Amino acid sequence: MSVTMRRHKRRKLKNEINVVPYIDVMLVLLIIFMVTTPLLNLGTDVNLPDSNARSLGAPKDPVVVSVYPDGRLALMVEQQNQELSRDDLMDRLRAIHSQNPEATILVRGDGAASYQLIMDAISAINEAGVTRVSLLSRPLESGG
């Protein structure tokens, strides 16, 4: 009879997990990441061209300005590019902007045109009073 009493007095196993040590480790890691993250150098120095361009959302009634590799500028008029000087382009864009202040100008830069030429075109558009400027690109074709 003493054998059956011993079996009943035995402690039952607990099926709980003690998570306190895991929480302590998590808090220590959180503090370490919070302290070290601001110290990381997340960028590299790049000499960007000057421009006063602003970011913008989806365009309504876009006007397309083309930039060629040799620095020529063109304005798309009735589905044809009409080549213009910088001053003529700015005059046309001022007229478009006075008629429709919400007009969006899309800049279509040739792939061989330098980044500086495209930024100069955007600066000219901004000087004409237009603040809604966006860049056009075409999707990559899958080769496979």
KEVEXVO-51660 format. One record per residue: x negated, y negated, z of N, C-alpha, C, CB in turn; residue in three letters. Coordinates in steps of 0.2 Angstrom, whole numbers. Each point is the difference from the previous one (the first is absolute). Glycine has a CB too. Example, Ala and Ser with C-alpha at 12.3 -4.5 7.8 and 13.67 -1.06 7.14 Angstrom:
BEGIN
PT; -66; 28; 39; 4; -6; 0; -4; -6; 0; 9; 6; 6; ALA
PT; -7; -11; -10; -4; -6; 1; 4; -5; 3; -6; 3; -10; SER
//
This chain:
BEGIN
PT; -4; 6; 0; 4; -6; 0; -4; -6; 0; 9; 6; 6; MET
PT; -15; -6; -3; -4; -6; 0; -3; -1; -7; -3; 3; 12; SER
PT; 3; 2; -16; -3; -2; -7; 6; -4; -4; -7; 11; 0; VAL
PT; 13; -9; 1; 5; -4; -4; 0; -7; 3; 7; 10; -2; THR
PT; -8; -11; 8; 0; -7; 3; -6; -4; -3; 5; 4; 11; MET
PT; -11; -1; -12; -5; -4; -3; 1; -2; -7; -8; 7; 7; ARG
PT; 12; -3; -11; 2; -2; -6; 4; -6; 0; -1; 12; -4; ARG
PT; 6; -12; 8; 4; -6; 0; -3; -6; 3; 9; 8; 1; HIS
PT; -14; -8; 3; -3; -6; 3; -5; -3; -5; 1; 5; 11; LYS
PT; -3; -1; -16; -5; -3; -5; 3; -6; -3; -4; 12; -3; ARG
PT; 0; -17; 1; 2; -6; -3; 1; 1; -7; -7; -7; 8; ARG
PT; 12; 3; -10; 2; 0; -7; -4; -4; -4; 12; 3; 3; LYS
PT; -13; -1; -9; -5; -4; -5; 4; -7; -2; -6; 11; -4; LEU
PT; 3; -16; 4; 3; -6; -3; -1; -1; -7; -2; -6; 11; LYS
PT; 7; 4; -15; 0; 0; -7; 0; -8; -2; 5; 11; -1; ASN
PT; -9; -15; 5; -1; -7; -1; -7; -2; -2; 10; -2; 8; GLU
PT; -10; -3; -12; -7; -2; -2; -2; -7; 3; 1; 6; -11; ILE
PT; -6; -6; 14; -2; -6; 3; -3; -5; -5; -3; 6; 11; ASN
PT; 6; -11; -13; -2; -5; -5; -4; -6; 3; 10; 4; -7; VAL
PT; -11; -5; 13; -3; -5; 3; -7; -1; -3; 7; 1; 10; VAL
PT; -11; 4; -10; -7; -1; -3; 0; -2; -7; -4; 9; 7; PRO
PT; 9; -7; -11; 1; -2; -7; 1; -7; -1; 4; 12; -3; TYR
PT; 1; -14; 8; 2; -8; 0; -7; -4; 1; 12; 3; 3; ILE
PT; -15; -1; 2; -6; -3; 2; -5; -1; -6; 1; 4; 12; ASP
PT; -2; 2; -15; -5; 0; -6; 3; -5; -5; -4; 12; 2; VAL
PT; 10; -12; -4; 3; -4; -5; 0; -7; 2; 8; 9; -2; MET
PT; -8; -11; 8; 0; -7; 2; -8; -3; 0; 10; 2; 7; LEU
PT; -14; 3; -6; -7; -2; 0; -2; -1; -8; -3; 6; 11; VAL
PT; 5; -2; -15; -1; -1; -7; 4; -6; -3; -1; 12; -1; LEU
PT; 7; -13; 3; 3; -7; -2; -4; -6; 2; 11; 6; 2; LEU
PT; -14; -6; 4; -4; -6; 2; -6; 0; -4; 4; 1; 12; ILE
PT; -7; 5; -13; -6; 0; -4; 1; -3; -7; -4; 10; 6; ILE
PT; 10; -8; -10; 1; -2; -6; 2; -8; 0; 4; 12; -3; PHE
PT; 0; -14; 8; 2; -7; 1; -7; -4; 0; 11; 3; 6; MET
PT; -16; -1; -2; -6; -4; 1; -4; 0; -7; 0; 3; 13; VAL
PT; -1; 3; -16; -4; 0; -6; 3; -2; -6; -5; 9; 6; THR
PT; 11; -9; -7; 3; -2; -7; -1; -7; -1; 9; 8; 2; THR
PT; -9; -13; 2; -2; -7; -2; -7; -1; -2; 9; -4; 7; PRO
PT; -13; 9; -5; -7; -1; -1; -2; 3; -7; -2; 0; 12; LEU
PT; 6; 4; -15; -2; 3; -6; 0; -6; -6; 6; 11; 4; LEU
PT; -10; -10; -9; -1; -4; -5; 4; 3; -6; -11; -5; 3; ASN
PT; 17; 3; -4; 5; 3; -5; -1; -3; -7; 8; 2; 10; LEU
PT; -12; -7; -11; 0; -3; -7; -7; -1; -2; 11; -5; 2; GLY
PT; -12; 3; -8; -6; -1; -3; 0; -7; -3; -3; 12; -3; THR
PT; -2; -16; 3; 0; -7; -3; 0; 0; -7; -7; -3; 10; ASP
PT; 12; 0; -13; 1; -1; -7; 0; -7; -2; 6; 11; -1; VAL
PT; -9; -13; -4; 0; -7; -3; 6; -1; -4; -13; -1; 1; ASN
PT; 18; -1; 1; 6; 0; -4; 1; -7; -3; 6; 8; 7; LEU
PT; -3; -8; -13; 0; -7; -4; 6; -4; 4; -4; 5; -11; PRO
PT; 3; -12; 9; 5; -4; 4; 7; 0; -4; -10; -7; 3; ASP
PT; 15; 7; 1; 7; 0; -3; 4; -2; 6; -2; 8; -9; SER
PT; 8; -12; 7; 5; -2; 5; 6; 4; -1; -4; -11; 0; ASN
PT; 4; 17; -3; 5; 4; -2; 4; 3; 6; -6; 3; -11; ALA
PT; 12; -2; 11; 4; 3; 6; 3; 6; -3; 2; -11; 5; ARG
PT; -1; 16; 0; 4; 6; -1; 7; -1; -1; -8; 6; 6; SER
PT; 11; -1; -10; 7; -1; -1; 4; 7; -1; -3; -11; -5; LEU
PT; 9; 11; 5; 4; 6; -1; 2; 1; -7; 5; -2; 11; GLY
PT; 1; 5; -12; 2; 2; -7; 2; -6; -4; 4; 11; 5; ALA
PT; -7; -11; -11; 2; -6; -4; 7; 0; -3; -12; 0; -3; PRO
PT; 14; -6; 2; 7; -1; -4; -2; -5; -5; 7; 2; 10; LYS
PT; -5; 0; -16; -1; -4; -7; -8; -2; 0; 12; -5; 1; ASP
PT; -16; 10; -2; -7; -1; 0; -3; -4; -7; -1; 10; 8; PRO
PT; -4; -13; -7; -3; -3; -6; -7; 3; 0; 6; -11; 1; VAL
PT; -9; 13; -7; -6; 4; 0; -6; -5; -3; 7; 11; -1; VAL
PT; -12; -11; 5; -6; -4; -2; -5; 6; -1; 3; -11; 6; VAL
PT; -6; 11; -12; -6; 4; -2; -7; -3; 1; 8; 6; -8; SER
PT; -12; -2; 10; -7; -2; 1; -5; 5; -4; 2; -6; 12; VAL
PT; -5; 3; -17; -5; 4; -4; -7; 0; 3; 8; -3; -10; TYR
PT; -12; 8; 8; -7; 0; 2; -4; -6; -1; 1; 13; -2; PRO
PT; 0; -16; -3; -4; -6; -2; 3; -7; 3; -3; 6; -10; ASP
PT; 8; -5; 15; 2; -6; 3; 6; -3; -3; -11; -2; 4; GLY
PT; 14; 4; -10; 5; -3; -3; 7; 2; 4; -6; 1; -11; ARG
PT; 11; -6; 11; 6; 1; 4; 6; 0; -5; -5; -5; 10; LEU
PT; 10; 9; -9; 6; 0; -4; 6; 1; 4; -7; 5; -9; ALA
PT; 12; -8; 6; 7; 0; 4; 4; 4; -5; -1; -11; 6; LEU
PT; 5; 16; -3; 4; 4; -4; 7; -4; -1; -5; 11; 4; MET
PT; 6; -12; -11; 6; -4; -2; 4; 4; -5; -6; -11; 2; VAL
PT; 12; 13; -1; 4; 4; -4; -4; 7; -2; 6; -11; -4; GLU
PT; -9; 14; 9; -3; 7; -1; -6; -1; -4; 11; 5; 0; GLN
PT; -14; -11; -1; -7; -1; -4; -4; -4; 5; 5; 1; -12; GLN
PT; -11; 0; 12; -5; -4; 4; -2; -6; -4; -4; 10; 6; ASN
PT; 5; -16; -3; -2; -6; -3; -6; -3; 3; 12; -2; -3; GLN
PT; -18; 2; 0; -6; -2; 3; 0; -8; 1; -6; 9; -6; GLU
PT; 4; -10; 13; 1; -7; 2; -7; -2; 4; 13; 1; 1; LEU
PT; -14; -7; -1; -6; -3; 4; 3; 0; 7; -6; -7; -9; SER
PT; 1; 6; 14; 2; 0; 7; 5; -5; 2; -12; 5; 2; ARG
PT; 10; -11; -5; 5; -6; 1; 7; 1; -3; -11; -8; 0; ASP
PT; 11; 10; -6; 6; 2; -3; 4; 5; 4; -5; -3; -12; ASP
PT; 2; 8; 14; 3; 5; 4; 3; -3; 6; -8; 9; -4; LEU
PT; 4; -13; 8; 2; -3; 6; 7; -4; -2; -12; 0; 5; MET
PT; 12; -4; -10; 5; -4; -2; 7; 4; -1; -8; -8; -5; ASP
PT; 7; 14; 1; 5; 4; -1; 3; 3; 6; -5; 3; -11; ARG
PT; 0; -1; 16; 3; 3; 6; 3; -5; 4; -10; 8; 0; LEU
PT; 8; -14; 0; 3; -5; 4; 7; -1; -2; -11; -6; 2; ARG
PT; 12; 6; -9; 7; -1; -3; 4; 6; 2; -4; -6; -9; ALA
PT; 2; 12; 9; 3; 6; 2; 2; 0; 7; -6; 7; -9; ILE
PT; 1; -9; 13; 2; -1; 8; 5; -5; 1; -12; 4; 2; HIS
PT; 12; -9; -5; 5; -6; 1; 7; 3; -2; -9; -9; -2; SER
PT; 9; 13; -3; 7; 3; -2; 2; 5; 5; -2; -3; -12; GLN
PT; -3; 7; 14; 2; 6; 4; -5; 1; 6; 5; 6; -10; ASN
PT; -4; -9; 15; -5; 0; 6; -2; 7; 2; 4; -12; 4; PRO
PT; 1; 17; -5; -1; 6; 3; -3; 5; -6; 10; -2; 7; GLU
PT; -12; -1; -12; -3; 4; -5; -7; 3; 2; 5; -7; -9; ALA
PT; -6; 13; 7; -6; 4; 2; -5; 0; -6; 7; 7; 9; THR
PT; -13; -8; -8; -5; 0; -5; -4; 7; 1; -1; -13; -2; ILE
PT; 1; 17; -4; -4; 6; 1; -6; -1; -4; 10; 7; 1; LEU
PT; -16; -5; 2; -6; -1; -4; -2; 7; -2; -4; -10; 7; VAL
PT; 3; 10; -14; -2; 7; -3; -8; -1; -2; 12; 2; -4; ARG
PT; -16; 0; 8; -7; -1; -2; -3; 6; -3; -1; -7; 10; GLY
PT; -3; 6; -16; -3; 5; -3; -5; 4; 4; 1; -6; -10; ASP
PT; -1; 13; 9; -5; 4; 4; -7; -2; 0; 8; 9; -1; GLY
PT; -10; -12; -4; -7; -2; -1; -1; -7; 2; -1; 7; -10; ALA
PT; 6; -11; 12; -1; -7; 3; -2; 0; 7; 9; -4; -8; ALA
PT; -14; 0; 9; -3; -1; 7; 6; -2; 5; -12; -2; -5; SER
PT; 10; 4; 11; 5; -1; 5; 0; -8; 1; -3; 11; 6; TYR
PT; -2; -14; -7; 0; -8; 1; 4; -3; -5; -12; 1; 4; GLN
PT; 12; 1; -10; 5; -2; -6; 7; 0; 2; -9; 3; -8; LEU
PT; 11; 3; 11; 7; 1; 2; 1; -4; 6; 0; 12; -4; ILE
PT; -4; -13; 9; 1; -5; 6; 0; -7; -3; -5; 8; 8; MET
PT; 2; -10; -13; 0; -7; -3; 7; -1; -3; -13; 0; -2; ASP
PT; 16; 5; -1; 6; 0; -3; 6; -1; 6; -4; 7; -10; ALA
PT; 3; -3; 15; 5; -1; 5; -1; -7; 4; -1; 13; 2; ILE
PT; -5; -15; -2; -1; -7; 3; 3; -5; -4; -10; 3; 5; SER
PT; 10; -2; -12; 3; -5; -4; 8; 0; 0; -10; 1; -8; ALA
PT; 12; 5; 9; 8; 1; 1; 2; -3; 7; 0; 11; -7; ILE
PT; -4; -10; 12; 1; -4; 6; 0; -7; 0; -4; 10; 6; ASN
PT; -1; -13; -10; 0; -7; -1; 6; -3; -4; -13; 1; 0; GLU
PT; 16; 3; -4; 6; -2; -3; 6; 0; 4; -5; 5; -10; ALA
PT; 4; -3; 16; 6; 0; 5; 3; 6; 2; 1; -11; -4; GLY
PT; -3; 16; 0; 3; 7; 1; -3; 4; 5; 3; 0; -12; VAL
PT; 1; 2; 17; -3; 4; 6; 2; 7; -1; 0; -10; 7; THR
PT; 4; 12; -11; 2; 7; -1; -4; 3; -6; 12; -2; 5; ARG
PT; -18; 5; -3; -4; 3; -5; -1; 8; 2; -6; -12; -2; VAL
PT; 5; 16; -3; -1; 7; 1; -4; 2; -6; 11; 2; 6; SER
PT; -14; 4; -5; -5; 3; -5; 4; 6; -3; -10; -4; 6; LEU
PT; 9; 5; -12; 3; 6; -4; -6; 5; -1; 8; -7; -6; LEU
PT; -6; 13; 6; -4; 6; -1; 4; 5; -3; -8; -2; 9; SER
PT; 5; 7; -13; 3; 5; -2; -2; 7; 3; 1; -6; -11; ARG
PT; 4; 10; 12; -2; 7; 4; -5; 4; -4; 12; 0; 5; PRO
PT; -16; 3; -1; -5; 5; -3; 4; 6; -3; -8; -3; 8; LEU
PT; 5; 5; -14; 3; 5; -4; -3; 7; 3; 2; -7; -11; GLU
PT; 2; 12; 12; -3; 6; 3; -4; 4; -6; 9; 1; 9; SER
PT; -15; 1; -8; -3; 3; -5; 1; 8; -1; -9; -9; 2; GLY
PT; 13; 11; 2; 0; 7; 1; 6; 5; -2; -8; -3; 6; GLY
//
